[in-house]
Amino acid sequence: MKPIGVLAIQGDFEKHKQMLHNLGQEVIEVRTAEELFQTAALIIPGGESTTLVKFFREFGLDKSIREYAAAHALMGTCAGLIVLSRRVDNFAENSLGLIDLEVKRNAYGRQRESFVDQIQINLNGSASVFTGVFIRAPRIASCGDKIKVLGRHHDDTVMASSDNILVCTFHPELTADTRIHEYFINKFVHEQNRPE
């Protein structure tokens, strides 16, 4: 199998890489379309969503990621979720529109309002808790009909999927808990690359 790509523009991409390495995955850093198409899947980490979208547009990565998404798995955390979503409130840039979510940026407040709390997740039909690290986190305001809710914090949806895309409003890479990355690898990457 090809390596898993981690978008390496800003944010904690090193933490995602380390988590994937801990799970025995080969990883490459992605900054160009050429690097993107060498991968089996792509993780878009947190960071600053406006900066990400401007980078995509400047280097033609927006078109490349949309093309790539037709046949590859993607995972977005925090700002990664924002840029993948269909609609983003108070956002002057065009998101990639690849998952049918409406998102509010920085919905929990500024950096000082960042927090850590237990969330409820449901992976492979098994409910459990996970430590959610929320840093200037977005809030999912509404979900399209095809969205599968996988995690909640109180009444908020904080983890969701649709087809080949998995997103989190929080940062699973900032914990030692590998379950969400394992779920992405097993459910989205391996199953998608399984021979017919």
Secondary structure, DSSP 8 states (H G I E B T S, - for coil): ---EEEE-SSSSHHHHHHHHHHTT--EEEE-SHHHHTT-SEEEE--S-HHHHHHHHHHTTHHHHHHHHHTTSEEEEETHHHHHHEEEEET--S-----EEEEEETTTT-SGGG-EEEEEEEEETTEEEEEEEEESS--EEEEE-TT-EEEEEETTEEEEEEETTEEEESS-GGGSS--HHHHHIIIIIIIHHTS--
